[in-house]
Amino acid sequence: MTTPVTAIVIVRNEVKHLGRCLPALSWADELIVIDMASTDGSLELARGHADRVLRVEPQPIAEPTRAAAARLAKHDWILLVDPDEVIPASLAAQVREAIVSEPDAGAFSLPMRFYFKGERLDGTVWGTLTYKQRLIHRERCDVLPWANRLTRVREGQRDVRIAWDGTNHMEHYWSDSYFELLRRHLTRYAHTEAKALAGNGLRFTLRRALTHPFVELYRSLRHFDGWRIGLRGWLLSGIYFVYMVASEWLVAFYQGRSKPDENAEMRELPVLRDDEASGVRLAA
């Protein structure tokens, strides 16, 4: 016996990744793709794989759109997947088994490994095994519309880890170039990180701004074995260092401007429109 699962993918100009991502989700009982006005053929590719394609105006962050889409899923168990991620067959089978063996769980955290230039990354702060809470029961776990916070298990519910066996990890095809990685971390991620830090009460200090990035650089190279993978490890650790420097100094800009938005769940979520009936709002 199996319990049905809805997989949700949000897309904006990700055609280079979708050819891997969507076919790997063919096992899901429902696949929903939400397109944010893509212009590179992502929408057309999604139509060939998804059970339901929705459209939404471009949003600054994906989280509110993901929360809106979760309300439209047919099934209570929801798998949240980014377009640059692949669920291998071994993990898909374990997802099915885990839901049956742990029917009262609120969420499952799945093992994930990062891939750089198409190869698994085995060093630096980004090259370690991580776990992401991506399989959730929508009556026991909230899908959050907050930046960098996808889900939150409700009080009294359990988050269960699916153990890593060396091969059963989500493959996160993170970046294909050093320049693009640096650009994203300076123009987007550093600002998001600084806003979150300032919003949660961190205050800028010169001492922290001058020392913390070096501590993180050391951790990336020494504790996370960045030095062991040669030039790639040094370059990626260097990008991480620059990102940490930018984040620390941006805290000074955002402190007093950013506050935790505990009422974010009360905001109106984005309007999702069916691909086949543009202009018709779908009922949640």
Secondary structure, DSSP 4 states (H G I P E B T S, - for coil): ----EEEEEEESS-HHHHHHHTGGGTTSSEEEEEE-S-SSSHHHHHHTT-SEEEE----SSSHHHHHHHHTT-SSSEEEEE-TTEE--HHHHHHHHHHHHH-TT-SEEEEEEEEEETTEE--SSTTSS-EEEEEEEETTTEEEEEETTEEEEEPTT--EEEPPP-SS--EEEEEES-HHHHHHHIIIIIHHHHHHHHHHTT----HHHHHHHHHHHHHIIIIIT-GGGGTHHHHHHHHHHHHHHHHHHHHHHHHTTT----TTGGGSPPPPPEETTSTTPBPP-
